[in-house]
Amino acid sequence: MSLARDSKVYVAGHQGMVGSALCRALNEAGFNNVVGQTRVQLDLRNQGATESFLKSEQPDIIIIAAAKVGGIDANRNQPADFLLENQQIQTNLIHGGFKCGITKLLYLGSSCMYPRLADQPMKEESLCTGALEPTNEGYATAKVTGWKMCQAYRQQHGCDFITAIPTNLYGLNDHYEAGRSHVIPALISKYHQAKTDGETTITNWGTGDPRREFLNVDDAATGCIHLLDHYSDAQPINIAGGFELSIRDLNEKVAELTGYDGEVKWDTEKPDGMPRKLLNDSRLKAMGWKPKINFDEGLKQAYEDYLERFS
């Protein structure tokens, strides 16, 4: 069932954290014809431009890693933007890929797709069984819609379009910009800057009690390649098996890593988000895949990448 290694693979979002990891993993797996387009070259929100590019490039495989992403504050304040732009991007790529007759499409969802109070660890069967987390409902709704589009095109047109749901990712080439960063890059930047500026106190959002699972993005990328070769089903599949800890414990690890030794306070008036997000990894594990990168080593690598790019 393995895909031909001379297949042309278009990675949408190839410059981002996930997209760049996918390019590394594809090359390592022997795919020798991987293409991408920068945002300047191609606005994926533009249907005409996207379809024109796909018609001209004629990829065999599309991986959708492009998305409008952001932290909890950005998601709370811009729900319409997150809903609209993500729907535009995925709709143009899914429909455009169908029109071009591609061999396979891998759509990357998000653990935000799961109901806020889903049983833990979250199984794929829990999707659409309860209310979403309000603080990122726009983004999550768009991600659910992308999965449903893949299902619909598979059902109606026989397209081999699959959906994978990665757990919380971190690693090389992460987003550290204010408003776009998720918890690990946000904390790395915050603690490093506080140490550099000699700040004696840091205030973090929420209680620190929520628990999160983290998977290195290079592990997630190898999981995606495994799915391209071995998975073809309408049901989404989790990419998980990472390291779970509380946000408070994560803060302690980042403080130690960056060398910040000041006081840490918690603003409990700010939202926590979902109380826990742990994905069930049993299906992908049964297919013979598991992550390899130790969390502490991966966190150290991420901090070194931050220092190299921004310090």
Secondary structure per residue as TSV (DSSP state, phi and psi in degrees):
chain	resnum	aa	ss	phi	psi
A	1	M	-	360.0	-8.1
A	2	S	-	-59.4	140.9
A	3	L	-	-75.6	149.4
A	4	A	-	-62.7	132.5
A	5	R	T	-73.3	-11.9
A	6	D	T	-93.4	7.1
A	7	S	S	-62.0	142.4
A	8	K	-	-82.6	122.2
A	9	V	E	-112.3	121.1
A	10	Y	E	-98.3	117.3
A	11	V	E	-98.8	106.3
A	12	A	E	-77.4	121.2
A	13	G	T	90.7	34.0
A	14	H	T	-68.4	-15.6
A	15	Q	T	-91.7	-10.7
A	16	G	S	-78.2	179.5
A	17	M	H	-60.0	-50.9
A	18	V	H	-70.7	-44.8
A	19	G	H	-61.7	-42.7
A	20	S	H	-68.1	-35.2
A	21	A	H	-65.7	-38.7
A	22	L	H	-62.3	-41.7
A	23	C	H	-62.0	-41.5
A	24	R	H	-62.6	-44.7
A	25	A	H	-67.7	-39.3
A	26	L	H	-62.4	-45.5
A	27	N	H	-62.2	-41.7
A	28	E	H	-64.2	-32.8
A	29	A	T	-82.6	-1.9
A	30	G	T	99.9	3.0
A	31	F	-	-74.4	118.9
A	32	N	-	-108.0	11.1
A	33	N	-	-138.2	71.0
A	34	V	E	-105.3	128.5
A	35	V	E	-124.2	158.0
A	36	G	-	-153.4	166.8
A	37	Q	-	-136.0	136.2
A	38	T	-	-75.5	167.3
A	39	R	T	-63.1	-32.6
A	40	V	T	-67.8	-39.0
A	41	Q	T	-73.0	-35.9
A	42	L	-	-147.6	121.0
A	43	D	-	-92.3	104.9
A	44	L	T	-68.5	-10.2
A	45	R	T	-77.1	-14.8
A	46	N	-	-93.3	110.9
A	47	Q	H	-61.5	-47.5
A	48	G	H	-61.0	-44.4
A	49	A	H	-65.9	-40.1
A	50	T	H	-65.6	-46.3
A	51	E	H	-67.4	-34.5
A	52	S	H	-64.9	-42.2
A	53	F	H	-62.9	-46.6
A	54	L	H	-64.1	-38.1
A	55	K	H	-64.9	-39.2
A	56	S	H	-74.4	-42.1
A	57	E	H	-81.3	-32.2
A	58	Q	-	51.6	59.4
A	59	P	-	-71.8	155.6
A	60	D	S	-87.7	-32.6
A	61	I	E	-132.4	138.5
A	62	I	E	-120.5	132.6
A	63	I	E	-116.6	121.5
A	64	I	E	-95.6	95.0
A	65	A	-	-109.8	-0.1
A	66	A	-	-80.2	136.5
A	67	A	-	-167.7	156.8
A	68	K	-	-86.1	118.1
A	69	V	-	-125.0	160.6
A	70	G	-	-174.2	172.1
A	71	G	-	-80.5	-174.6
A	72	I	H	-63.2	-37.7
A	73	D	H	-68.1	-45.2
A	74	A	H	-61.9	-42.0
A	75	N	H	-64.7	-37.8
A	76	R	H	-67.1	-37.2
A	77	N	H	-89.6	-18.2
A	78	Q	-	-130.3	49.1
A	79	P	H	-61.9	-35.9
A	80	A	H	-66.8	-41.2
A	81	D	H	-63.6	-44.9
A	82	F	H	-65.8	-37.7
A	83	L	H	-68.6	-50.8
A	84	L	H	-65.7	-53.2
A	85	E	H	-65.9	-38.5
A	86	N	H	-69.3	-36.4
A	87	Q	H	-66.2	-39.8
A	88	Q	H	-61.3	-48.5
A	89	I	H	-59.9	-52.6
A	90	Q	H	-71.4	-35.4
A	91	T	H	-63.5	-45.6
A	92	N	H	-63.3	-37.7
A	93	L	H	-77.0	-41.1
A	94	I	H	-67.5	-49.7
A	95	H	H	-68.6	-39.9
A	96	G	H	-63.4	-39.7
A	97	G	H	-64.0	-39.7
A	98	F	H	-61.0	-46.9
A	99	K	H	-62.3	-31.6
A	100	C	H	-87.2	-4.8
A	101	G	T	69.6	39.6
A	102	I	-	-65.0	158.6
A	103	T	S	-75.7	-42.8
A	104	K	E	-152.9	147.8
A	105	L	E	-134.6	131.7
A	106	L	E	-113.8	117.1
A	107	Y	E	-102.2	127.8
A	108	L	E	-96.4	114.8
A	109	G	-	-86.2	-148.8
A	110	S	-	-154.4	150.2
A	111	S	G	-63.5	-16.6
A	112	C	G	-63.8	-15.2
A	113	M	G	-67.9	-20.4
A	114	Y	S	-78.6	150.4
A	115	P	-	-57.6	148.2
A	116	R	T	-57.3	-38.2
A	117	L	T	-111.4	33.1
A	118	A	-	-64.2	148.8
A	119	D	-	-59.0	141.8
A	120	Q	S	-107.0	143.9
A	121	P	S	-68.3	149.8
A	122	M	B	-78.7	122.9
A	123	K	-	-92.8	153.9
A	124	E	G	-57.7	-29.0
A	125	E	G	-67.2	-14.2
A	126	S	G	-79.7	-13.2
A	127	L	T	-58.7	137.1
A	128	C	T	64.6	27.4
A	129	T	S	-107.9	3.3
A	130	G	S	-167.9	178.6
A	131	A	-	-70.9	145.4
A	132	L	-	-79.1	163.7
A	133	E	-	-65.6	121.4
A	134	P	G	-60.2	-31.2
A	135	T	G	-70.2	-17.4
A	136	N	G	-136.6	35.8
A	137	E	H	-63.9	-37.2
A	138	G	H	-61.2	-50.1
A	139	Y	H	-62.1	-45.8
A	140	A	H	-63.7	-40.5
A	141	T	H	-61.6	-42.7
A	142	A	H	-61.3	-41.6
A	143	K	H	-65.7	-39.3
A	144	V	H	-62.8	-41.0
A	145	T	H	-61.4	-39.6
A	146	G	H	-61.9	-43.1
A	147	W	H	-60.5	-46.0
A	148	K	H	-63.7	-33.8
A	149	M	H	-64.0	-44.2
A	150	C	H	-60.6	-41.5
A	151	Q	H	-61.9	-44.8
A	152	A	H	-65.0	-42.0
A	153	Y	H	-69.9	-31.9
A	154	R	H	-66.2	-45.4
A	155	Q	H	-67.6	-46.1
A	156	Q	H	-82.5	-37.4
A	157	H	H	-116.2	-3.1
A	158	G	-	73.7	21.8
A	159	C	-	-74.0	139.9
A	160	D	-	-87.1	71.5
A	161	F	E	-107.3	122.8
A	162	I	E	-121.3	157.3
A	163	T	E	-123.5	129.5
A	164	A	E	-115.9	144.8
A	165	I	E	-119.3	98.1
A	166	P	E	-74.6	149.5
A	167	T	-	-74.6	-172.7
A	168	N	E	-62.0	126.3
A	169	L	E	-108.0	154.0
A	170	Y	E	-151.8	166.2
A	171	G	-	142.9	-155.7
A	172	L	T	-61.5	143.5
A	173	N	T	65.6	31.3
A	174	D	-	-73.0	166.2
A	175	H	-	-86.9	124.6
A	176	Y	-	-115.1	1.9
A	177	E	S	-70.5	143.4
A	178	A	T	-58.2	132.1
A	179	G	T	93.4	-25.4
A	180	R	T	-104.0	-22.1
A	181	S	-	-78.2	144.5
A	182	H	-	-90.1	-171.5
A	183	V	H	-63.7	-45.6
A	184	I	H	-65.8	-52.2
A	185	P	H	-63.7	-34.0
A	186	A	H	-63.0	-42.1
A	187	L	H	-70.7	-40.5
A	188	I	H	-59.2	-48.0
A	189	S	H	-63.7	-43.2
A	190	K	H	-64.3	-48.0
A	191	Y	H	-71.0	-39.4
A	192	H	H	-63.4	-44.4
A	193	Q	H	-66.3	-37.3
A	194	A	H	-64.2	-41.3
A	195	K	H	-64.4	-44.1
A	196	T	H	-62.4	-39.0
A	197	D	H	-87.2	-3.6
A	198	G	T	72.6	25.6
A	199	E	-	-69.6	139.1
A	200	T	S	-97.6	-11.1
A	201	T	E	-139.8	139.1
A	202	I	E	-124.1	139.3
A	203	T	E	-116.0	125.2
A	204	N	E	-107.3	156.0
A	205	W	E	-74.6	146.1
A	206	G	S	78.3	-160.4
A	207	T	-	-95.4	-20.0
A	208	G	S	84.5	-2.0
A	209	D	-	-80.9	-31.3
A	210	P	-	-55.9	147.4
A	211	R	E	-109.1	139.4
A	212	R	E	-132.9	147.5
A	213	E	E	-100.3	136.9
A	214	F	E	-125.5	134.8
A	215	L	E	-126.5	133.6
A	216	N	E	-65.1	138.9
A	217	V	H	-63.8	-29.5
A	218	D	H	-71.1	-32.2
A	219	D	H	-65.6	-45.6
A	220	A	H	-59.2	-38.1
A	221	A	H	-64.7	-40.4
A	222	T	H	-67.1	-32.3
A	223	G	H	-62.4	-38.6
A	224	C	H	-64.4	-42.9
A	225	I	H	-62.6	-40.2
A	226	H	H	-59.8	-40.5
A	227	L	H	-69.7	-39.8
A	228	L	H	-57.0	-38.4
A	229	D	H	-81.4	-29.2
A	230	H	H	-128.0	1.8
A	231	Y	-	-126.9	134.6
A	232	S	-	-153.0	96.1
A	233	D	-	-158.7	154.2
A	234	A	S	-73.8	-26.3
A	235	Q	S	-76.8	134.9
A	236	P	-	-62.4	159.1
A	237	I	E	-134.4	134.4
A	238	N	E	-73.7	142.1
A	239	I	E	-111.8	103.9
A	240	A	-	-146.0	-150.9
A	241	G	-	89.9	21.7
A	242	G	-	-85.4	-152.3
A	243	F	E	-110.2	127.3
A	244	E	E	-105.4	137.5
A	245	L	E	-159.3	166.0
A	246	S	E	-77.2	158.4
A	247	I	H	-61.7	-35.0
A	248	R	H	-63.7	-44.6
A	249	D	H	-66.6	-36.4
A	250	L	H	-61.1	-42.9
A	251	N	H	-58.1	-41.6
A	252	E	H	-64.5	-39.5
A	253	K	H	-65.2	-42.4
A	254	V	H	-69.5	-38.4
A	255	A	H	-60.4	-44.6
A	256	E	H	-65.6	-41.7
A	257	L	H	-62.8	-43.1
A	258	T	H	-85.4	-12.0
A	259	G	T	83.5	19.0
A	260	Y	-	-84.0	126.7
A	261	D	-	-122.7	21.3
A	262	G	S	-83.2	-174.9
A	263	E	E	-80.2	143.3
A	264	V	E	-117.1	123.0
A	265	K	E	-112.6	161.3
A	266	W	E	-125.0	125.2
A	267	D	E	-91.5	94.0
A	268	T	T	-74.7	-4.6
A	269	E	T	-77.1	-18.1
A	270	K	S	-86.6	153.8
A	271	P	-	-73.5	151.2
A	272	D	-	-90.1	-25.1
A	273	G	-	80.4	-160.7
A	274	M	S	-60.4	138.7
A	275	P	S	-62.4	-34.4
A	276	R	E	-154.1	141.6
A	277	K	E	-137.1	93.8
A	278	L	-	-124.8	125.0
A	279	L	B	-94.2	143.1
A	280	N	-	-77.0	124.1
A	281	D	-	-105.2	14.9
A	282	S	H	-66.0	-35.8
A	283	R	H	-69.1	-47.1
A	284	L	H	-69.8	-36.1
A	285	K	H	-61.4	-39.5
A	286	A	H	-65.9	-19.4
A	287	M	T	-86.7	1.3
A	288	G	T	97.2	14.3
A	289	W	-	-114.6	143.5
A	290	K	-	-153.4	153.4
A	291	P	-	-71.1	159.8
A	292	K	-	-123.4	-18.8
A	293	I	-	-89.9	121.5
A	294	N	-	-63.1	138.2
A	295	F	H	-62.7	-46.3
A	296	D	H	-62.7	-39.3
A	297	E	H	-68.0	-40.1
A	298	G	H	-65.0	-38.2
A	299	L	H	-65.7	-40.9
A	300	K	H	-62.2	-42.9
A	301	Q	H	-62.3	-39.6
A	302	A	H	-64.3	-41.0
A	303	Y	H	-66.2	-39.8
A	304	E	H	-63.0	-37.9
A	305	D	H	-65.0	-40.9
A	306	Y	H	-61.5	-46.6
A	307	L	H	-61.4	-39.7
A	308	E	H	-67.4	-36.5
A	309	R	H	-88.9	-29.6
A	310	F	H	-126.7	-17.1
A	311	S	-	-72.0	360.0
